[in-house]
Amino acid sequence: MTFVLAQWLVSIFAAISLMHVYWALGGQWAAAAVVPQVPVKGFVETVRPAFNPSGWLTLIVAAALLVIAVLVCMRVGWGIPAVSHKALQWVISAIALLMFARAIGDSNLVGFFKEVKDSRFARLDTWVYSPLCAALGAGLLAVAWV
């Protein structure tokens, strides 16, 4: 069971990492749907991205996601001998807590309790991104302590 869960986690983290590499290299597919949007008041209310992520920052995120996948591989022994050291368990648990924090959100733009709810990103965040973060957090905790 843990091995199947680990395969799911590694696959998801690796896929999301590859998406970030694609965006860092200038890819535009789905880029507008993954950055929080803020309303712009005017004659007609529209939305604009809350920030414009740089290519380097996006590559750092991609690398961090790949490191998480490697940590899961280390924990369950996928491709390498399993590591059962408590430090690895705590690191993976801390990452799980970060995933849960992302799912809960900042009470403004991201997470289940966000205030800005009328944008494409907000809808995707409610139905895809935040639930995925919660599931990833639960999966990481399970892999860390089983």
Backbone as JSON Lines, residues from 0, in Angstrom:
{"i":0,"aa":"M","n":[0.83,-1.2,0.0],"ca":[0.0,0.0,0.0],"c":[0.87,1.26,0.0]}
{"i":1,"aa":"T","n":[1.87,1.29,0.88],"ca":[2.74,2.46,0.96],"c":[3.49,2.67,-0.34]}
{"i":2,"aa":"F","n":[3.89,1.56,-0.96],"ca":[4.64,1.67,-2.21],"c":[3.77,2.28,-3.32]}
{"i":3,"aa":"V","n":[2.52,1.87,-3.38],"ca":[1.59,2.42,-4.39],"c":[1.35,3.9,-4.12]}
{"i":4,"aa":"L","n":[1.17,4.25,-2.85],"ca":[0.99,5.65,-2.48],"c":[2.22,6.46,-2.86]}
{"i":5,"aa":"A","n":[3.4,5.9,-2.6],"ca":[4.65,6.58,-2.95],"c":[4.75,6.77,-4.46]}
{"i":6,"aa":"Q","n":[4.37,5.78,-5.24],"ca":[4.39,5.92,-6.7],"c":[3.47,7.05,-7.14]}
{"i":7,"aa":"W","n":[2.3,7.15,-6.52],"ca":[1.35,8.21,-6.85],"c":[1.96,9.56,-6.51]}
{"i":8,"aa":"L","n":[2.54,9.68,-5.3],"ca":[3.14,10.94,-4.88],"c":[4.29,11.35,-5.79]}
{"i":9,"aa":"V","n":[5.19,10.42,-6.08],"ca":[6.34,10.73,-6.94],"c":[5.86,11.15,-8.32]}
{"i":10,"aa":"S","n":[4.88,10.45,-8.86],"ca":[4.37,10.79,-10.19],"c":[3.77,12.19,-10.21]}
{"i":11,"aa":"I","n":[2.97,12.52,-9.2],"ca":[2.33,13.83,-9.15],"c":[3.37,14.94,-8.99]}
{"i":12,"aa":"F","n":[4.29,14.78,-8.03],"ca":[5.31,15.8,-7.81],"c":[6.21,15.96,-9.03]}
{"i":13,"aa":"A","n":[6.57,14.86,-9.69],"ca":[7.41,14.94,-10.89],"c":[6.66,15.63,-12.02]}
{"i":14,"aa":"A","n":[5.39,15.32,-12.2],"ca":[4.6,15.95,-13.27],"c":[4.47,17.46,-13.02]}
{"i":15,"aa":"I","n":[4.19,17.84,-11.78],"ca":[4.05,19.26,-11.47],"c":[5.4,19.97,-11.64]}
{"i":16,"aa":"S","n":[6.48,19.29,-11.29],"ca":[7.82,19.84,-11.5],"c":[8.08,20.09,-12.98]}
{"i":17,"aa":"L","n":[7.74,19.12,-13.81],"ca":[7.94,19.29,-15.26],"c":[7.1,20.43,-15.82]}
{"i":18,"aa":"M","n":[5.89,20.6,-15.28],"ca":[5.05,21.74,-15.71],"c":[5.75,23.05,-15.37]}
{"i":19,"aa":"H","n":[6.35,23.14,-14.2],"ca":[7.06,24.36,-13.81],"c":[8.28,24.61,-14.69]}
{"i":20,"aa":"V","n":[8.98,23.56,-15.07],"ca":[10.11,23.72,-16.0],"c":[9.59,24.26,-17.33]}
{"i":21,"aa":"Y","n":[8.49,23.71,-17.82],"ca":[7.88,24.18,-19.07],"c":[7.55,25.67,-18.98]}
{"i":22,"aa":"W","n":[6.93,26.09,-17.88],"ca":[6.59,27.51,-17.72],"c":[7.83,28.37,-17.58]}
{"i":23,"aa":"A","n":[8.84,27.88,-16.88],"ca":[10.08,28.64,-16.7],"c":[10.78,28.88,-18.03]}
{"i":24,"aa":"L","n":[10.62,27.94,-18.94],"ca":[11.25,28.07,-20.26],"c":[10.38,28.85,-21.25]}
{"i":25,"aa":"G","n":[9.3,29.42,-20.77],"ca":[8.48,30.29,-21.6],"c":[7.19,29.7,-22.1]}
{"i":26,"aa":"G","n":[6.87,28.48,-21.69],"ca":[5.61,27.86,-22.11],"c":[4.42,28.63,-21.59]}
{"i":27,"aa":"Q","n":[3.37,28.7,-22.38],"ca":[2.19,29.49,-22.01],"c":[0.96,28.66,-21.72]}
{"i":28,"aa":"W","n":[0.96,27.37,-22.1],"ca":[-0.22,26.55,-21.9],"c":[-0.58,26.51,-20.42]}
{"i":29,"aa":"A","n":[-1.77,26.87,-20.07],"ca":[-2.33,26.86,-18.72],"c":[-1.66,27.85,-17.76]}
{"i":30,"aa":"A","n":[-0.74,28.66,-18.25],"ca":[-0.02,29.59,-17.36],"c":[-0.97,30.6,-16.71]}
{"i":31,"aa":"A","n":[-1.97,31.03,-17.43],"ca":[-2.9,32.03,-16.89],"c":[-3.8,31.44,-15.81]}
{"i":32,"aa":"A","n":[-3.95,30.12,-15.79],"ca":[-4.86,29.49,-14.84],"c":[-4.19,29.07,-13.54]}
{"i":33,"aa":"V","n":[-2.88,29.28,-13.42],"ca":[-2.18,28.8,-12.22],"c":[-1.62,29.93,-11.37]}
{"i":34,"aa":"V","n":[-1.83,31.16,-11.76],"ca":[-1.39,32.31,-10.98],"c":[-2.64,32.98,-10.4]}
{"i":35,"aa":"P","n":[-2.65,33.26,-9.1],"ca":[-3.82,33.93,-8.51],"c":[-4.12,35.23,-9.23]}
{"i":36,"aa":"Q","n":[-5.41,35.54,-9.3],"ca":[-5.86,36.75,-9.98],"c":[-6.57,37.66,-8.99]}
{"i":37,"aa":"V","n":[-6.39,38.95,-9.2],"ca":[-7.04,39.94,-8.35],"c":[-7.98,40.78,-9.21]}
{"i":38,"aa":"P","n":[-9.1,41.22,-8.63],"ca":[-10.03,42.05,-9.4],"c":[-9.47,43.45,-9.65]}
{"i":39,"aa":"V","n":[-9.81,43.98,-10.83],"ca":[-9.44,45.35,-11.2],"c":[-10.74,46.11,-11.36]}
{"i":40,"aa":"K","n":[-10.93,47.08,-10.5],"ca":[-12.17,47.86,-10.55],"c":[-12.07,48.9,-11.66]}
{"i":41,"aa":"G","n":[-13.14,49.09,-12.33],"ca":[-13.2,50.06,-13.4],"c":[-14.58,50.07,-14.0]}
{"i":42,"aa":"F","n":[-14.67,50.55,-15.24],"ca":[-15.96,50.59,-15.93],"c":[-16.52,49.16,-16.03]}
{"i":43,"aa":"V","n":[-15.66,48.23,-16.41],"ca":[-16.01,46.81,-16.42],"c":[-15.02,46.11,-15.51]}
{"i":44,"aa":"E","n":[-15.53,45.38,-14.52],"ca":[-14.62,44.72,-13.6],"c":[-13.95,43.53,-14.29]}
{"i":45,"aa":"T","n":[-12.64,43.51,-14.24],"ca":[-11.87,42.42,-14.82],"c":[-10.92,41.89,-13.76]}
{"i":46,"aa":"V","n":[-10.08,40.96,-14.17],"ca":[-9.06,40.44,-13.25],"c":[-7.7,40.54,-13.92]}
{"i":47,"aa":"R","n":[-6.67,40.58,-13.08],"ca":[-5.29,40.57,-13.57],"c":[-4.49,39.65,-12.66]}
{"i":48,"aa":"P","n":[-3.36,39.14,-13.14],"ca":[-2.53,38.28,-12.27],"c":[-2.06,39.04,-11.04]}
{"i":49,"aa":"A","n":[-2.03,38.37,-9.91],"ca":[-1.57,38.99,-8.67],"c":[-0.08,39.25,-8.72]}
{"i":50,"aa":"F","n":[0.65,38.45,-9.48],"ca":[2.1,38.63,-9.63],"c":[2.53,37.96,-10.93]}
{"i":51,"aa":"N","n":[3.72,38.29,-11.38],"ca":[4.27,37.7,-12.59],"c":[5.52,36.92,-12.2]}
{"i":52,"aa":"P","n":[5.4,35.59,-12.05],"ca":[6.55,34.81,-11.57],"c":[7.69,34.81,-12.58]}
{"i":53,"aa":"S","n":[8.91,34.99,-12.07],"ca":[10.08,34.99,-12.94],"c":[10.44,33.55,-13.32]}
{"i":54,"aa":"G","n":[11.19,33.43,-14.39],"ca":[11.63,32.12,-14.84],"c":[12.5,31.42,-13.82]}
{"i":55,"aa":"W","n":[13.4,32.18,-13.18],"ca":[14.29,31.58,-12.18],"c":[13.52,31.09,-10.97]}
{"i":56,"aa":"L","n":[12.58,31.87,-10.5],"ca":[11.79,31.45,-9.35],"c":[10.98,30.2,-9.69]}
{"i":57,"aa":"T","n":[10.46,30.16,-10.89],"ca":[9.69,29.0,-11.33],"c":[10.58,27.76,-11.41]}
{"i":58,"aa":"L","n":[11.83,27.92,-11.83],"ca":[12.77,26.8,-11.85],"c":[13.11,26.33,-10.44]}
{"i":59,"aa":"I","n":[13.21,27.26,-9.51],"ca":[13.47,26.88,-8.11],"c":[12.31,26.06,-7.57]}
{"i":60,"aa":"V","n":[11.09,26.47,-7.89],"ca":[9.92,25.71,-7.47],"c":[9.95,24.31,-8.09]}
{"i":61,"aa":"A","n":[10.31,24.23,-9.37],"ca":[10.4,22.94,-10.05],"c":[11.43,22.04,-9.35]}
{"i":62,"aa":"A","n":[12.57,22.6,-9.0],"ca":[13.61,21.83,-8.31],"c":[13.12,21.36,-6.95]}
{"i":63,"aa":"A","n":[12.43,22.23,-6.22],"ca":[11.92,21.86,-4.9],"c":[10.91,20.71,-5.0]}
{"i":64,"aa":"L","n":[10.05,20.76,-6.01],"ca":[9.08,19.69,-6.21],"c":[9.77,18.38,-6.54]}
{"i":65,"aa":"L","n":[10.82,18.46,-7.33],"ca":[11.59,17.25,-7.67],"c":[12.3,16.7,-6.44]}
{"i":66,"aa":"V","n":[12.8,17.56,-5.59],"ca":[13.44,17.12,-4.34],"c":[12.42,16.38,-3.46]}
{"i":67,"aa":"I","n":[11.19,16.87,-3.41],"ca":[10.15,16.18,-2.64],"c":[9.94,14.77,-3.19]}
{"i":68,"aa":"A","n":[9.89,14.64,-4.5],"ca":[9.73,13.32,-5.11],"c":[10.9,12.4,-4.73]}
{"i":69,"aa":"V","n":[12.11,12.93,-4.73],"ca":[13.29,12.14,-4.36],"c":[13.23,11.74,-2.89]}
{"i":70,"aa":"L","n":[12.78,12.63,-2.02],"ca":[12.65,12.3,-0.6],"c":[11.67,11.15,-0.38]}
{"i":71,"aa":"V","n":[10.58,11.16,-1.13],"ca":[9.61,10.06,-1.04],"c":[10.27,8.76,-1.51]}
{"i":72,"aa":"C","n":[11.01,8.82,-2.61],"ca":[11.73,7.64,-3.1],"c":[12.7,7.12,-2.05]}
{"i":73,"aa":"M","n":[13.39,8.02,-1.39],"ca":[14.34,7.62,-0.34],"c":[13.61,6.94,0.82]}
{"i":74,"aa":"R","n":[12.47,7.47,1.19],"ca":[11.73,6.94,2.35],"c":[11.24,5.52,2.1]}
{"i":75,"aa":"V","n":[10.74,5.24,0.89],"ca":[10.14,3.92,0.63],"c":[11.11,2.97,-0.08]}
{"i":76,"aa":"G","n":[12.26,3.46,-0.48],"ca":[13.22,2.58,-1.12],"c":[12.9,2.3,-2.58]}
{"i":77,"aa":"W","n":[12.42,3.32,-3.26],"ca":[12.11,3.17,-4.68],"c":[13.35,3.57,-5.47]}
{"i":78,"aa":"G","n":[14.07,2.56,-6.0],"ca":[15.28,2.81,-6.78],"c":[16.54,2.89,-5.95]}
{"i":79,"aa":"I","n":[16.39,3.05,-4.64],"ca":[17.52,3.11,-3.71],"c":[17.1,2.39,-2.43]}
{"i":80,"aa":"P","n":[18.06,2.02,-1.57],"ca":[17.67,1.41,-0.3],"c":[16.81,2.38,0.53]}
{"i":81,"aa":"A","n":[15.8,1.84,1.18],"ca":[14.9,2.66,2.0],"c":[15.65,3.32,3.15]}
{"i":82,"aa":"V","n":[15.31,4.57,3.43],"ca":[15.9,5.33,4.53],"c":[14.83,5.47,5.61]}
{"i":83,"aa":"S","n":[15.13,4.97,6.8],"ca":[14.13,5.04,7.87],"c":[14.56,6.0,8.98]}
{"i":84,"aa":"H","n":[15.48,6.88,8.69],"ca":[15.98,7.83,9.69],"c":[14.87,8.81,10.08]}
{"i":85,"aa":"K","n":[14.82,9.11,11.37],"ca":[13.78,10.02,11.89],"c":[13.85,11.41,11.24]}
{"i":86,"aa":"A","n":[15.05,11.87,10.91],"ca":[15.18,13.2,10.29],"c":[14.42,13.25,8.97]}
{"i":87,"aa":"L","n":[14.5,12.19,8.18],"ca":[13.77,12.16,6.91],"c":[12.27,12.16,7.16]}
{"i":88,"aa":"Q","n":[11.84,11.41,8.17],"ca":[10.42,11.41,8.51],"c":[9.94,12.81,8.88]}
{"i":89,"aa":"W","n":[10.73,13.54,9.65],"ca":[10.34,14.88,10.08],"c":[10.37,15.86,8.92]}
{"i":90,"aa":"V","n":[11.34,15.72,8.02],"ca":[11.39,16.62,6.85],"c":[10.16,16.4,5.98]}
{"i":91,"aa":"I","n":[9.83,15.15,5.71],"ca":[8.65,14.85,4.9],"c":[7.39,15.34,5.62]}
{"i":92,"aa":"S","n":[7.34,15.2,6.93],"ca":[6.18,15.68,7.7],"c":[6.06,17.2,7.62]}
{"i":93,"aa":"A","n":[7.19,17.9,7.68],"ca":[7.17,19.35,7.55],"c":[6.65,19.77,6.18]}
{"i":94,"aa":"I","n":[7.06,19.05,5.15],"ca":[6.56,19.35,3.8],"c":[5.06,19.09,3.73]}
{"i":95,"aa":"A","n":[4.61,18.03,4.4],"ca":[3.17,17.74,4.45],"c":[2.41,18.89,5.1]}
{"i":96,"aa":"L","n":[2.97,19.44,6.17],"ca":[2.33,20.58,6.83],"c":[2.26,21.79,5.9]}
{"i":97,"aa":"L","n":[3.32,21.99,5.1],"ca":[3.29,23.07,4.11],"c":[2.19,22.84,3.08]}
{"i":98,"aa":"M","n":[1.99,21.59,2.67],"ca":[0.92,21.28,1.72],"c":[-0.45,21.58,2.34]}
{"i":99,"aa":"F","n":[-0.62,21.2,3.61],"ca":[-1.88,21.51,4.29],"c":[-2.08,23.02,4.42]}
{"i":100,"aa":"A","n":[-1.01,23.74,4.73],"ca":[-1.1,25.2,4.84],"c":[-1.5,25.81,3.5]}
{"i":101,"aa":"R","n":[-0.94,25.29,2.41],"ca":[-1.3,25.79,1.08],"c":[-2.78,25.52,0.8]}
{"i":102,"aa":"A","n":[-3.26,24.34,1.19],"ca":[-4.67,24.0,0.98],"c":[-5.58,24.94,1.77]}
{"i":103,"aa":"I","n":[-5.22,25.23,3.01],"ca":[-6.02,26.14,3.84],"c":[-5.95,27.54,3.25]}
{"i":104,"aa":"G","n":[-4.75,27.98,2.89],"ca":[-4.59,29.24,2.18],"c":[-4.22,30.42,3.03]}
{"i":105,"aa":"D","n":[-4.21,31.57,2.37],"ca":[-3.8,32.82,3.01],"c":[-5.0,33.71,3.36]}
{"i":106,"aa":"S","n":[-6.19,33.2,3.2],"ca":[-7.46,33.88,3.44],"c":[-7.72,35.04,2.48]}
{"i":107,"aa":"N","n":[-6.9,35.19,1.46],"ca":[-7.13,36.25,0.48],"c":[-7.21,35.68,-0.93]}
{"i":108,"aa":"L","n":[-6.12,35.11,-1.44],"ca":[-6.07,34.71,-2.85],"c":[-6.05,33.21,-3.09]}
{"i":109,"aa":"V","n":[-5.54,32.43,-2.14],"ca":[-5.42,30.98,-2.36],"c":[-5.99,30.21,-1.18]}
{"i":110,"aa":"G","n":[-6.33,28.96,-1.43],"ca":[-6.8,28.06,-0.39],"c":[-8.31,28.0,-0.28]}
{"i":111,"aa":"F","n":[-8.76,27.1,0.57],"ca":[-10.2,26.89,0.74],"c":[-10.92,28.12,1.31]}
{"i":112,"aa":"F","n":[-10.2,28.95,2.06],"ca":[-10.84,30.07,2.75],"c":[-10.51,31.42,2.13]}
{"i":113,"aa":"K","n":[-10.23,31.45,0.84],"ca":[-9.86,32.69,0.16],"c":[-11.07,33.61,0.02]}
{"i":114,"aa":"E","n":[-10.79,34.9,-0.09],"ca":[-11.84,35.9,-0.27],"c":[-12.14,36.12,-1.75]}
{"i":115,"aa":"V","n":[-11.1,36.15,-2.59],"ca":[-11.29,36.36,-4.03],"c":[-11.72,35.04,-4.64]}
{"i":116,"aa":"K","n":[-12.99,34.98,-5.08],"ca":[-13.55,33.72,-5.56],"c":[-14.08,33.78,-6.99]}
{"i":117,"aa":"D","n":[-14.01,34.94,-7.63],"ca":[-14.64,35.1,-8.93],"c":[-13.64,35.19,-10.07]}
{"i":118,"aa":"S","n":[-12.7,34.26,-10.11],"ca":[-11.75,34.21,-11.23],"c":[-11.55,32.76,-11.62]}
{"i":119,"aa":"R","n":[-10.97,32.58,-12.77],"ca":[-10.69,31.22,-13.24],"c":[-9.77,30.5,-12.26]}
{"i":120,"aa":"F","n":[-8.71,31.2,-11.82],"ca":[-7.8,30.6,-10.85],"c":[-8.54,30.22,-9.58]}
{"i":121,"aa":"A","n":[-9.39,31.09,-9.06],"ca":[-10.09,30.83,-7.8],"c":[-10.95,29.58,-7.9]}
{"i":122,"aa":"R","n":[-11.65,29.42,-9.02],"ca":[-12.47,28.23,-9.19],"c":[-11.62,26.97,-9.27]}
{"i":123,"aa":"L","n":[-10.52,27.03,-10.02],"ca":[-9.62,25.88,-10.11],"c":[-8.97,25.6,-8.75]}
{"i":124,"aa":"D","n":[-8.65,26.65,-8.03],"ca":[-8.04,26.48,-6.71],"c":[-9.0,25.77,-5.77]}
{"i":125,"aa":"T","n":[-10.27,26.15,-5.81],"ca":[-11.26,25.53,-4.93],"c":[-11.48,24.06,-5.26]}
{"i":126,"aa":"W","n":[-11.54,23.74,-6.55],"ca":[-11.93,22.39,-6.96],"c":[-10.76,21.47,-7.32]}
{"i":127,"aa":"V","n":[-9.57,22.03,-7.58],"ca":[-8.44,21.19,-8.0],"c":[-7.21,21.41,-7.13]}
{"i":128,"aa":"Y","n":[-6.67,22.63,-7.12],"ca":[-5.37,22.87,-6.49],"c":[-5.39,22.64,-4.97]}
{"i":129,"aa":"S","n":[-6.33,23.22,-4.27],"ca":[-6.37,23.04,-2.81],"c":[-6.68,21.6,-2.41]}
{"i":130,"aa":"P","n":[-7.67,20.94,-3.04],"ca":[-7.87,19.52,-2.69],"c":[-6.64,18.66,-3.0]}
{"i":131,"aa":"L","n":[-5.95,18.98,-4.1],"ca":[-4.74,18.23,-4.44],"c":[-3.67,18.45,-3.37]}
{"i":132,"aa":"C","n":[-3.5,19.67,-2.9],"ca":[-2.52,19.95,-1.85],"c":[-2.87,19.2,-0.57]}
{"i":133,"aa":"A","n":[-4.15,19.15,-0.22],"ca":[-4.57,18.41,0.98],"c":[-4.29,16.92,0.82]}
{"i":134,"aa":"A","n":[-4.59,16.38,-0.36],"ca":[-4.33,14.95,-0.61],"c":[-2.83,14.66,-0.6]}
{"i":135,"aa":"L","n":[-2.03,15.54,-1.19],"ca":[-0.59,15.36,-1.18],"c":[-0.05,15.42,0.25]}
{"i":136,"aa":"G","n":[-0.56,16.34,1.05],"ca":[-0.14,16.43,2.44],"c":[-0.46,15.15,3.21]}
{"i":137,"aa":"A","n":[-1.66,14.63,3.02],"ca":[-2.05,13.39,3.7],"c":[-1.18,12.23,3.22]}
{"i":138,"aa":"G","n":[-0.92,12.18,1.93],"ca":[-0.07,11.12,1.39],"c":[1.35,11.2,1.93]}
{"i":139,"aa":"L","n":[1.89,12.41,2.01],"ca":[3.23,12.58,2.55],"c":[3.3,12.15,4.02]}
{"i":140,"aa":"L","n":[2.29,12.49,4.8],"ca":[2.28,12.06,6.2],"c":[2.22,10.54,6.31]}
{"i":141,"aa":"A","n":[1.42,9.93,5.47],"ca":[1.31,8.47,5.49],"c":[2.66,7.83,5.13]}
{"i":142,"aa":"V","n":[3.32,8.34,4.11],"ca":[4.61,7.78,3.71],"c":[5.66,8.03,4.79]}
{"i":143,"aa":"A","n":[5.6,9.16,5.45],"ca":[6.59,9.5,6.47],"c":[6.51,8.58,7.68]}
{"i":144,"aa":"W","n":[5.32,8.2,8.08],"ca":[5.17,7.51,9.36],"c":[4.7,6.07,9.26]}
{"i":145,"aa":"V","n":[4.54,5.52,8.08],"ca":[4.16,4.1,7.97],"c":[5.38,3.25,7.76]}
